[in-house]
Amino acid sequence: MITHTNELVINWHITNRCNFDCVFCFAKWQGKCHEKELITNQSSAIHFLNELYQFFAPGNNKNPLSSALTWSSIRLNFAGGEPLLLGKNLVTIMQEAKRIGFQTSLITNGSKLSESNIEDIAKNTDMIGFSIDSNLPEVNIRIGRKWSKEKTIDTTNLIYCIKKMKELNPEIKIKVNTVVNKLNYTEDLTHIINSIRPHKWKLLKVLPLIDDTLSISDLEFFHFVDNHHELKDIISIEDNDDMIESYLMIDPHGRFFQNKSLNQQYLYSDPIPEVGADIAFKQTEINSLKFASRYL
């Protein structure tokens, strides 16, 4: 049976750069030279976007995923690192992506949102996701969600910025991602989630093979879930196994990559601008049925 979805999601980790150093961050790749990131060459980045859109265009029966899934539109999700560190370069490439035909979304830690960039981001983004693991400064600092010894996210400013973005773009969707771990599994985030009012709150159990010190049991994970029962209508739980071979992911150098296990052993393609999306996609392995199951 072929599954249909309104929207196919492609995750482009557009940069390695980040002002946080979260101990459980999985977004680390081979080839970390910032000057080689695709975003640093605008013409190559635009060529990449066109190539990507043509390959995943709805109705392209030559796409290997079409045997298990059909879709009506494509959303390009800009992730990192921290994309907002790219400043105007990010806005330019998001504008170009929308011109080509993509819907766009952005995943950010929120630390770089300000009055100076809220309008550009809101007007060029269909969805924005925020990584929020704690409302306690001391917990965020221990996790690594800080850009100096004691400087961490200001949730009051974050809530204000989100409110302004909704005013600027009433159609924008808000999502929150939380990695549940040893430092936050007893914490109550109800107030901040209710203040943000996201349409979706994704809860992920920390990957144990990235940092064992923050590992938790299933019982501890569901303790966190149960403590937020009143938010069950927006909560989405993703199991660790669900993350393997089930995402469309592209690294900062324009290469498809896949996580073959939970220990950051990635399989990389050649850069898409050099060999084309078709050849690059065939160089990685993605489970079409497992990928399609994400959309059931």
C-alpha positions as CSV (number, residue, x, y, z in Angstrom):
1,M,0.0,0.0,0.0
2,I,1.3,3.5,-0.9
3,T,1.0,6.1,1.8
4,H,0.1,9.7,0.8
5,T,1.1,12.8,2.7
6,N,0.5,16.5,2.0
7,E,4.1,17.4,2.9
8,L,7.4,15.7,2.4
9,V,10.1,17.0,4.8
10,I,13.8,17.3,4.0
11,N,16.2,18.3,6.8
12,W,19.1,20.4,5.7
13,H,21.6,20.9,8.5
14,I,22.8,24.1,6.9
15,T,25.8,24.8,9.3
16,N,28.0,23.1,11.9
17,R,28.3,26.4,13.8
18,C,26.5,26.6,17.1
19,N,26.8,28.9,20.1
20,F,25.7,26.1,22.4
21,D,27.6,22.9,23.2
22,C,24.9,20.4,24.3
23,V,26.5,17.2,25.5
24,F,23.9,15.0,23.7
25,C,23.9,16.8,20.3
26,F,23.9,14.4,17.4
27,A,24.4,17.0,14.8
28,K,28.2,16.5,14.3
29,W,29.6,15.4,10.9
30,Q,32.7,14.6,9.1
31,G,34.3,17.7,7.4
32,K,33.8,20.5,9.8
33,C,35.6,23.4,8.0
34,H,33.1,26.2,8.0
35,E,34.5,27.7,4.8
36,K,33.4,24.6,2.9
37,E,29.8,24.8,4.0
38,L,27.5,25.1,1.0
39,I,25.9,28.2,2.3
40,T,29.2,30.1,1.8
41,N,28.8,29.9,-2.0
42,Q,25.4,31.3,-2.9
43,S,25.4,30.2,-6.6
44,S,26.2,26.6,-5.5
45,A,23.6,26.8,-2.8
46,I,20.9,27.9,-5.3
47,H,22.0,25.2,-7.8
48,F,21.6,22.7,-4.9
49,L,18.1,23.9,-4.1
50,N,17.0,23.6,-7.7
51,E,18.5,20.1,-8.0
52,L,16.8,19.1,-4.8
53,Y,13.4,20.4,-5.7
54,Q,13.4,18.8,-9.2
55,F,14.3,15.4,-7.7
56,F,11.7,15.5,-5.0
57,A,9.0,17.3,-7.1
58,P,5.6,15.8,-6.4
59,G,4.8,13.3,-9.1
60,N,8.4,12.4,-9.9
61,N,8.0,8.7,-10.3
62,K,11.7,8.2,-10.7
63,N,12.2,9.1,-7.0
64,P,12.9,5.9,-5.1
65,L,10.5,6.9,-2.3
66,S,7.6,7.0,-4.7
67,S,7.2,3.2,-4.4
68,A,6.0,3.7,-0.8
69,L,5.0,7.3,-0.5
70,T,3.4,10.1,-2.5
71,W,3.3,13.8,-1.5
72,S,1.7,17.0,-2.5
73,S,4.4,19.5,-1.4
74,I,8.0,19.7,-0.1
75,R,9.1,21.4,3.1
76,L,12.8,22.2,3.5
77,N,13.7,22.3,7.2
78,F,16.7,24.4,8.0
79,A,18.6,23.0,11.0
80,G,22.1,23.1,12.4
81,G,24.2,23.8,14.4
82,E,22.4,27.1,14.9
83,P,21.0,28.5,11.6
84,L,20.5,32.0,13.0
85,L,24.2,32.4,13.3
86,L,24.2,32.8,9.5
87,G,22.4,36.1,9.7
88,K,21.3,37.5,6.3
89,N,22.7,34.5,4.4
90,L,20.0,32.4,6.0
91,V,17.3,34.8,5.1
92,T,18.5,35.0,1.5
93,I,18.6,31.2,1.0
94,M,15.2,30.8,2.7
95,Q,13.7,33.4,0.3
96,E,15.3,31.5,-2.6
97,A,13.9,28.2,-1.4
98,K,10.4,29.7,-1.2
99,R,10.8,31.2,-4.7
100,I,11.7,27.7,-6.1
101,G,8.6,26.2,-4.5
102,F,9.6,24.8,-1.1
103,Q,7.7,25.4,2.0
104,T,10.2,26.3,4.7
105,S,10.8,25.6,8.4
106,L,13.5,26.4,10.9
107,I,14.9,24.7,14.0
108,T,16.7,27.0,16.4
109,N,17.7,27.3,20.0
110,G,16.1,30.8,20.0
111,S,19.1,32.5,21.5
112,K,19.7,34.7,18.4
113,L,16.1,35.9,17.9
114,S,15.8,39.6,18.4
115,E,13.8,42.7,17.2
116,S,16.3,43.0,14.3
117,N,15.6,39.6,12.7
118,I,12.1,38.6,13.8
119,E,10.3,40.0,10.8
120,D,12.6,38.4,8.2
121,I,12.4,35.1,9.9
122,A,8.6,35.2,10.4
123,K,7.8,36.2,6.9
124,N,10.0,33.5,5.3
125,T,9.1,30.6,7.5
126,D,6.0,28.4,7.5
127,M,7.0,26.6,10.6
128,I,9.6,27.3,13.3
129,G,10.8,24.8,15.9
130,F,12.5,25.6,19.2
131,S,14.8,23.3,21.2
132,I,13.8,23.7,24.8
133,D,15.1,21.3,27.4
134,S,14.7,23.2,30.6
135,N,13.4,26.4,32.1
136,L,16.1,26.3,34.8
137,P,19.3,28.2,34.1
138,E,21.4,25.8,36.1
139,V,20.1,22.8,34.2
140,N,20.6,24.5,30.8
141,I,24.2,25.3,31.8
142,R,24.9,21.7,32.8
143,I,23.4,20.4,29.6
144,G,25.6,22.8,27.6
145,R,22.8,25.1,26.4
146,K,25.0,28.2,27.1
147,W,27.3,30.5,25.1
148,S,29.5,31.5,28.0
149,K,30.2,30.2,31.4
150,E,26.8,31.3,32.8
151,K,25.0,32.9,29.8
152,T,22.0,30.8,28.8
153,I,18.6,31.2,27.1
154,D,16.3,33.9,28.3
155,T,12.9,32.2,28.1
156,T,11.0,35.5,28.8
157,N,12.6,37.0,25.7
158,L,12.0,33.8,23.7
159,I,8.2,33.9,24.6
160,Y,8.1,37.6,23.6
161,C,9.8,36.9,20.2
162,I,7.4,34.0,19.5
163,K,4.4,36.2,20.2
164,K,5.7,38.9,17.8
165,M,6.4,36.3,15.1
166,K,2.8,35.1,15.4
167,E,1.6,38.7,15.0
168,L,3.8,39.2,11.9
169,N,2.8,35.8,10.4
170,P,-0.5,34.5,11.8
171,E,-0.2,31.3,9.6
172,I,3.2,30.3,11.1
173,K,3.2,27.0,13.0
174,I,5.3,26.7,16.2
175,K,6.9,23.4,17.4
176,V,9.0,22.6,20.5
177,N,11.5,19.8,20.7
178,T,12.6,18.5,24.1
179,V,15.4,15.9,24.8
180,V,14.4,14.2,28.1
181,N,17.5,13.3,30.1
182,K,18.8,12.7,33.6
183,L,18.9,16.5,34.4
184,N,15.3,17.4,33.3
185,Y,13.1,14.3,33.5
186,T,11.5,15.5,36.8
187,E,11.0,19.1,35.7
188,D,7.6,20.6,34.9
189,L,7.6,22.5,31.6
190,T,3.9,23.1,31.6
191,H,4.1,26.8,32.1
192,I,6.6,27.6,29.3
193,I,4.8,25.3,26.9
194,N,1.5,26.9,27.6
195,S,3.1,30.3,27.2
196,I,4.5,29.4,23.8
197,R,1.3,27.5,22.7
198,P,3.0,25.3,20.0
199,H,0.9,23.1,17.7
200,K,3.3,20.2,18.5
201,W,5.7,19.2,21.3
202,K,8.1,16.5,20.3
203,L,9.6,14.5,23.2
204,L,12.8,12.5,22.5
205,K,14.6,10.3,25.0
206,V,18.3,11.2,25.1
207,L,20.4,8.9,22.9
208,P,22.4,6.8,25.4
209,L,25.4,6.1,23.2
210,I,26.1,9.8,22.7
211,D,26.5,10.6,26.4
212,D,25.8,7.9,29.0
213,T,26.0,10.3,31.9
214,L,22.6,11.7,31.0
215,S,20.9,8.4,30.1
216,I,17.5,7.6,31.5
217,S,15.4,4.5,31.7
218,D,12.0,4.1,29.9
219,L,10.4,4.5,33.3
220,E,12.1,7.9,33.9
221,F,11.2,9.0,30.4
222,F,7.5,8.2,30.8
223,H,7.6,9.8,34.2
224,F,8.3,13.1,32.3
225,V,5.5,12.3,29.8
226,D,3.0,11.5,32.5
227,N,3.8,14.7,34.4
228,H,2.7,16.6,31.3
229,H,-0.5,14.6,30.7
230,E,-2.6,17.8,30.4
231,L,-0.6,18.5,27.2
232,K,-1.2,15.1,25.7
233,D,-3.0,16.5,22.7
234,I,0.1,18.2,21.4
235,I,2.7,15.7,22.6
236,S,4.5,13.5,20.0
237,I,6.9,10.8,21.3
238,E,9.8,9.6,19.1
239,D,11.5,6.4,20.0
240,N,15.3,6.1,19.4
241,D,14.8,3.3,16.9
242,D,12.4,5.5,14.9
243,M,15.4,7.9,14.1
244,I,17.4,5.3,12.2
245,E,17.0,5.3,8.3
246,S,13.8,7.3,8.5
247,Y,14.8,10.9,8.0
248,L,15.8,12.7,4.8
249,M,19.0,14.5,6.0
250,I,21.6,16.7,4.2
251,D,24.7,17.9,5.9
252,P,26.3,21.4,5.6
253,H,28.3,20.3,2.6
254,G,25.3,19.3,0.6
255,R,25.6,15.5,1.1
256,F,22.8,13.1,1.9
257,F,23.6,11.3,5.1
258,Q,22.0,8.5,7.1
259,N,22.4,7.3,10.6
260,K,23.1,3.5,10.4
261,S,23.0,3.1,14.1
262,L,22.6,5.1,17.3
263,N,26.3,5.8,17.7
264,Q,26.7,8.5,15.1
265,Q,28.0,6.2,12.3
266,Y,26.8,8.1,9.3
267,L,26.8,7.1,5.7
268,Y,27.5,10.0,3.3
269,S,26.8,10.6,-0.3
270,D,28.9,12.7,-2.7
271,P,27.9,16.4,-2.7
272,I,24.6,17.0,-4.5
273,P,25.8,20.0,-6.5
274,E,28.6,17.9,-7.9
275,V,26.8,14.6,-8.8
276,G,23.1,15.5,-8.8
277,A,20.4,14.5,-6.3
278,D,19.6,11.2,-8.1
279,I,23.1,9.8,-7.9
280,A,23.7,11.1,-4.4
281,F,20.5,9.7,-3.1
282,K,21.4,6.2,-4.4
283,Q,24.7,6.4,-2.4
284,T,22.9,6.4,0.9
285,E,20.4,3.9,2.3
286,I,17.0,4.9,3.4
287,N,14.3,2.4,4.3
288,S,11.4,3.6,2.1
289,L,8.7,1.7,4.1
290,K,10.1,3.0,7.4
291,F,10.3,6.5,6.1
292,A,6.7,6.3,4.8
293,S,5.5,5.0,8.2
294,R,6.5,8.4,9.6
295,Y,3.6,9.8,7.7
296,L,0.9,7.3,8.8
